[in-house]
Amino acid sequence: MKRTAVFRCDASRTIGGGHVVRCMALAGALREAGWAVRFAVSDETPRTVRELGDAFPASLPGFRCDPSDSARLRAEWPEGIDLLVVDHYGLGEAFEKAASGWARRILAIDDFPNRRHHCTHLVDTTHGRRVEDYAGLVPSGAMLMCGSSYAMLREPFRRRRASAPLKAGGDRLNALVTFGMTDAPNATGITLAGLLPLAGIIDVVVVLGASAPHAVTVADLLRDGAPSWRLVTDADAATMAALTAEADLVIGAPGSASYERCCLGKPALLLQLADNQAGNAASLVAAGAAELLGGIPGVTAADVEKAVRRLAGDRDRLSGMGTAAAKVTDGRGVERIVAALEAE
């Protein structure tokens, strides 16, 4: 009989799609290992991460991030489940306690050790994160998997790891601009405004969700750039991996997608969009894999132009950052997590 795993995570125009995307990576690996996998999400989630419905068509919408979530899950699976995965800043210890017993194992996914969890397993993929950082925040005996060796990457990125070129050659710089599916603060627009003066030396691909609030503004800015500049909307995992592999430089936020770039050995220029990204940004900079321009609001188009112009003229610097990035993660995090879950 198949073991059952249920993922409780959400995406929206406000919070973006990162939680769901990394959960999809783990869910795919569990499914390959023979598990039955379902997603329990808000109504807005499938509209934000359109790939979810294609990859996991049996997802359950209508969850609201409140106490009724636990009751509905129990009603859907009255016999209980083998694993509940919780990747949600709005659902923590109280929700996990309510699911205890009904879910034989609870895996909490977090990014910063600042709240308590009632779980059997916890994953924090932040580069440099240590098990000791969660001392007193999880039950005694919980299995902690910390650090970027556990980064949850989608299968196309794992497959491309061995063949991804460390680029930074050629006359024009290939830049991939990606600030998540929604990019509520419009870091993409600020970035493109900074890249416009460089249209003669740089090719740009922007990835954005079709439902992003600033999609029209971004499309207008791209038309002002070089003829080769283009927008890709709602890119699936295979498309995103291919675009990343072709880039000389990725400009984006220091969120969970950072590890997709690192897996393929890509240097990154980072604009921080949220306070909880600060630790990740600092660790990637310390590793030599990225440069941090600062946060939004604060970073200007002029800041972007200056940084990219400098990097475009220093291909050795880009190559060194790419080499350092490839050392951050080998892309096998989901394999390690699945092995840990199946060892019990």
C-alpha positions as CSV (number, residue, x, y, z in Angstrom):
1,M,0.0,0.0,0.0
2,K,1.3,3.4,-0.9
3,R,2.4,5.8,1.8
4,T,0.5,9.1,1.7
5,A,2.1,12.6,1.9
6,V,0.1,15.8,2.1
7,F,1.7,19.2,1.5
8,R,0.2,22.3,3.2
9,C,1.6,25.4,1.5
10,D,0.3,28.5,-0.3
11,A,1.2,31.0,-3.0
12,S,-0.3,34.4,-3.8
13,R,0.5,37.7,-5.5
14,T,1.7,38.9,-2.0
15,I,3.8,36.0,-0.9
16,G,4.9,34.7,-4.3
17,G,5.3,31.1,-5.3
18,G,8.6,30.0,-3.7
19,H,7.1,27.8,-0.9
20,V,4.9,25.9,-3.4
21,V,7.8,25.5,-6.0
22,R,10.2,23.9,-3.5
23,C,7.4,21.7,-2.1
24,M,6.7,20.5,-5.7
25,A,10.4,19.5,-6.0
26,L,10.1,17.4,-2.8
27,A,6.7,16.0,-3.8
28,G,8.0,14.9,-7.2
29,A,10.9,13.0,-5.6
30,L,8.5,11.3,-3.1
31,R,6.2,10.4,-6.0
32,E,9.1,8.9,-7.8
33,A,9.8,6.8,-4.7
34,G,6.3,5.4,-4.8
35,W,4.4,7.8,-2.4
36,A,0.9,9.1,-3.1
37,V,1.1,12.9,-2.9
38,R,-1.5,15.6,-2.6
39,F,-1.4,19.3,-2.1
40,A,-3.8,21.3,0.2
41,V,-3.7,24.9,-0.8
42,S,-5.6,28.2,-0.9
43,D,-7.8,29.1,-3.9
44,E,-5.2,31.6,-5.1
45,T,-2.4,29.1,-5.2
46,P,-3.2,27.3,-8.5
47,R,-3.7,30.7,-10.1
48,T,-0.3,31.9,-8.9
49,V,1.7,28.7,-9.6
50,R,0.0,27.4,-12.7
51,E,2.4,24.5,-13.0
52,L,1.0,23.0,-9.8
53,G,-2.3,22.0,-11.5
54,D,-0.3,20.3,-14.3
55,A,2.1,18.5,-12.1
56,F,-0.3,17.6,-9.3
57,P,-3.8,17.7,-10.7
58,A,-5.5,16.3,-7.6
59,S,-4.6,19.3,-5.5
60,L,-7.2,20.4,-2.9
61,P,-8.0,24.1,-3.0
62,G,-10.1,26.1,-0.5
63,F,-7.8,26.1,2.5
64,R,-7.7,29.4,4.4
65,C,-4.7,29.3,6.8
66,D,-6.9,29.1,9.9
67,P,-7.9,26.4,12.5
68,S,-10.4,24.8,10.1
69,D,-7.5,23.6,8.0
70,S,-6.7,20.8,10.4
71,A,-10.3,19.7,10.6
72,R,-10.7,19.6,6.9
73,L,-7.5,17.6,6.5
74,R,-8.7,15.0,9.0
75,A,-12.1,14.8,7.2
76,E,-10.3,14.2,3.9
77,W,-8.1,11.4,5.3
78,P,-10.0,10.1,8.4
79,E,-7.6,7.1,8.6
80,G,-4.6,9.4,8.9
81,I,-1.6,10.0,6.7
82,D,2.0,9.0,6.7
83,L,3.5,12.5,6.3
84,L,2.3,16.0,6.6
85,V,4.6,18.7,5.1
86,V,4.1,22.2,6.3
87,D,5.8,25.1,4.5
88,H,3.9,28.1,5.6
89,Y,4.8,31.2,7.7
90,G,1.2,31.4,8.9
91,L,1.0,27.9,10.2
92,G,3.4,26.8,12.9
93,E,3.4,25.0,16.2
94,A,-0.3,25.1,17.0
95,F,-1.3,23.8,13.5
96,E,1.4,21.0,13.8
97,K,0.2,20.0,17.2
98,A,-3.4,19.7,16.0
99,A,-2.2,17.4,13.2
100,S,0.0,15.3,15.6
101,G,-1.1,11.7,15.8
102,W,-3.3,11.9,12.7
103,A,-0.1,12.5,10.7
104,R,2.4,9.9,11.7
105,R,5.2,12.2,10.7
106,I,5.3,16.0,10.3
107,L,8.0,17.7,8.3
108,A,8.3,21.5,8.8
109,I,10.1,23.5,6.2
110,D,11.4,26.8,7.5
111,D,14.0,29.5,6.6
112,F,14.9,31.1,9.9
113,P,15.0,29.8,13.5
114,N,12.7,32.3,15.1
115,R,9.6,30.2,16.0
116,R,8.7,26.9,17.6
117,H,7.6,23.8,15.7
118,H,5.9,20.6,16.8
119,C,7.4,18.2,14.2
120,T,9.2,15.0,13.7
121,H,11.5,16.4,11.0
122,L,12.6,19.9,10.0
123,V,14.3,21.2,6.9
124,D,16.0,24.6,6.6
125,T,18.0,24.8,3.4
126,T,19.7,28.2,4.1
127,H,23.4,28.0,3.3
128,G,25.3,27.9,6.5
129,R,22.3,27.0,8.7
130,R,23.3,24.7,11.6
131,V,21.3,22.1,13.5
132,E,22.2,24.0,16.7
133,D,20.3,27.1,15.5
134,Y,17.1,25.3,16.2
135,A,17.9,24.3,19.8
136,G,14.9,24.6,21.9
137,L,12.6,25.3,19.0
138,V,11.7,21.7,18.1
139,P,10.8,18.6,20.1
140,S,13.5,16.4,21.5
141,G,14.3,13.7,19.0
142,A,13.2,15.7,15.9
143,M,15.4,15.1,12.9
144,L,17.0,18.3,11.7
145,M,18.2,18.7,8.1
146,C,20.0,22.0,7.8
147,G,22.1,23.7,5.2
148,S,22.1,24.0,1.4
149,S,23.0,20.3,0.9
150,Y,19.2,19.8,1.5
151,A,18.1,22.4,-1.1
152,M,14.9,21.2,-2.7
153,L,15.4,21.6,-6.4
154,R,13.1,20.6,-9.2
155,E,14.2,17.6,-11.4
156,P,15.2,19.6,-14.5
157,F,17.8,21.5,-12.5
158,R,19.2,18.3,-10.9
159,R,19.4,16.8,-14.4
160,R,21.2,19.8,-15.9
161,R,23.8,20.0,-13.0
162,A,26.5,17.9,-14.7
163,S,26.2,19.7,-18.1
164,A,25.6,23.3,-17.1
165,P,28.4,25.5,-18.6
166,L,30.2,28.0,-16.6
167,K,29.6,30.8,-19.2
168,A,30.8,34.4,-19.2
169,G,32.2,34.5,-22.7
170,G,31.1,36.1,-25.9
171,D,30.6,39.8,-26.9
172,R,27.2,40.3,-25.2
173,L,26.2,39.4,-21.6
174,N,23.2,37.1,-21.3
175,A,21.2,38.2,-18.2
176,L,18.3,36.4,-16.7
177,V,16.1,38.6,-14.5
178,T,13.8,36.7,-12.2
179,F,12.2,37.9,-9.0
180,G,9.7,35.2,-8.5
181,M,6.2,34.7,-10.0
182,T,4.6,37.8,-8.6
183,D,7.3,40.4,-7.7
184,A,4.9,42.6,-5.8
185,P,7.5,45.4,-5.2
186,N,8.4,45.5,-8.9
187,A,12.1,44.8,-8.5
188,T,12.0,43.7,-12.1
189,G,11.0,47.1,-13.3
190,I,13.8,48.8,-11.3
191,T,16.3,46.3,-12.8
192,L,15.1,46.8,-16.3
193,A,15.3,50.6,-16.0
194,G,18.9,50.1,-14.9
195,L,19.7,47.8,-17.8
196,L,18.2,50.0,-20.6
197,P,21.4,52.1,-20.9
198,L,23.3,48.8,-21.5
199,A,21.1,47.5,-24.3
200,G,24.1,47.6,-26.7
201,I,26.1,45.1,-24.7
202,I,23.5,42.9,-22.9
203,D,20.7,40.5,-23.8
204,V,17.9,40.1,-21.3
205,V,15.3,37.5,-20.5
206,V,12.7,38.3,-17.9
207,V,10.7,35.5,-16.2
208,L,7.5,36.5,-14.5
209,G,4.1,35.1,-13.7
210,A,1.2,36.1,-15.9
211,S,-0.7,37.3,-12.9
212,A,2.1,39.5,-11.6
213,P,0.8,43.0,-10.7
214,H,3.5,44.8,-12.7
215,A,3.5,42.6,-15.8
216,V,2.3,45.3,-18.2
217,T,4.9,47.8,-17.0
218,V,7.6,45.1,-17.4
219,A,6.5,44.4,-20.9
220,D,6.6,48.1,-21.8
221,L,10.2,48.4,-20.5
222,L,11.3,45.3,-22.4
223,R,10.1,46.9,-25.7
224,D,12.4,49.9,-24.9
225,G,15.4,47.6,-24.8
226,A,17.2,45.6,-27.5
227,P,15.2,43.6,-30.1
228,S,16.4,40.4,-28.4
229,W,15.0,41.3,-25.0
230,R,12.0,39.1,-24.1
231,L,9.5,38.2,-21.5
232,V,8.7,34.6,-20.5
233,T,5.5,34.1,-18.4
234,D,4.7,31.2,-16.2
235,A,7.8,29.3,-17.1
236,D,7.7,25.6,-16.1
237,A,10.6,23.8,-14.4
238,A,12.2,22.6,-17.7
239,T,12.0,26.1,-19.3
240,M,13.3,27.8,-16.2
241,A,16.3,25.3,-16.0
242,A,17.1,25.9,-19.6
243,L,17.0,29.7,-19.3
244,T,19.2,29.6,-16.2
245,A,21.7,27.3,-17.9
246,E,22.0,29.8,-20.8
247,A,22.6,32.8,-18.6
248,D,25.9,34.5,-17.8
249,L,24.4,36.4,-14.9
250,V,21.2,36.0,-13.0
251,I,19.6,39.0,-11.3
252,G,17.1,38.1,-8.7
253,A,16.1,37.8,-5.0
254,P,18.0,35.8,-2.4
255,G,15.1,33.4,-1.9
256,S,14.9,29.6,-2.4
257,A,15.4,30.0,-6.1
258,S,19.0,31.0,-5.3
259,Y,19.9,27.3,-5.0
260,E,18.6,26.5,-8.5
261,R,21.1,29.1,-9.8
262,C,23.8,27.7,-7.6
263,C,23.2,24.2,-8.7
264,L,23.9,25.3,-12.3
265,G,26.9,27.4,-11.3
266,K,25.5,30.8,-12.1
267,P,26.7,34.1,-10.6
268,A,23.9,36.2,-9.1
269,L,23.3,39.9,-8.5
270,L,20.8,40.1,-5.6
271,L,18.1,42.6,-4.6
272,Q,16.6,41.7,-1.3
273,L,12.8,41.8,-1.2
274,A,12.0,40.7,2.3
275,D,13.7,40.8,5.8
276,N,13.7,37.0,6.0
277,Q,16.0,36.9,2.9
278,A,18.8,38.8,4.7
279,G,20.6,35.7,6.1
280,N,20.5,33.8,2.8
281,A,21.9,36.9,1.0
282,A,24.7,37.3,3.5
283,S,25.7,33.6,3.3
284,L,25.7,33.6,-0.5
285,V,27.8,36.7,-0.6
286,A,30.2,35.2,1.9
287,A,30.5,32.1,-0.2
288,G,31.5,34.2,-3.2
289,A,28.5,33.1,-5.2
290,A,26.7,36.4,-5.4
291,E,26.8,40.2,-4.9
292,L,24.1,42.0,-3.0
293,L,23.0,45.4,-4.2
294,G,20.7,46.1,-1.2
295,G,17.0,45.9,-0.5
296,I,13.8,47.1,-2.1
297,P,12.9,49.9,-1.5
298,G,16.4,51.5,-1.6
299,V,18.1,50.1,-4.7
300,T,17.9,52.4,-7.7
301,A,18.1,51.8,-11.4
302,A,21.4,53.6,-11.3
303,D,22.7,51.1,-8.8
304,V,21.8,48.3,-11.1
305,E,23.4,49.9,-14.1
306,K,26.6,50.5,-12.3
307,A,26.9,46.9,-10.9
308,V,26.0,45.2,-14.2
309,R,28.3,47.4,-16.3
310,R,31.2,46.5,-13.9
311,L,30.4,42.8,-14.0
312,A,30.0,42.8,-17.8
313,G,33.5,44.1,-18.0
314,D,35.0,41.6,-15.6
315,R,34.3,38.1,-17.0
316,D,36.9,36.6,-14.6
317,R,34.8,37.9,-11.7
318,L,31.7,36.3,-13.2
319,S,33.4,33.0,-13.7
320,G,34.8,32.9,-10.2
321,M,31.3,33.6,-8.8
322,G,29.9,30.8,-10.9
323,T,32.5,28.4,-9.6
324,A,31.8,29.4,-6.1
325,A,28.0,29.0,-6.7
326,A,28.4,25.5,-7.9
327,K,30.0,24.5,-4.6
328,V,27.0,25.8,-2.5
329,T,24.7,22.8,-3.5
330,D,25.0,19.7,-5.6
331,G,21.3,19.6,-6.3
332,R,20.6,16.3,-4.4
333,G,18.8,17.7,-1.5
334,V,15.4,16.1,-2.2
335,E,17.2,12.7,-2.5
336,R,18.6,13.2,1.0
337,I,15.3,14.2,2.5
338,V,13.4,11.3,0.9
339,A,16.1,8.9,2.1
340,A,15.8,10.2,5.7
341,L,12.0,9.8,5.6
342,E,12.2,6.3,4.2
343,A,14.8,5.2,6.7
344,E,12.2,5.1,9.5
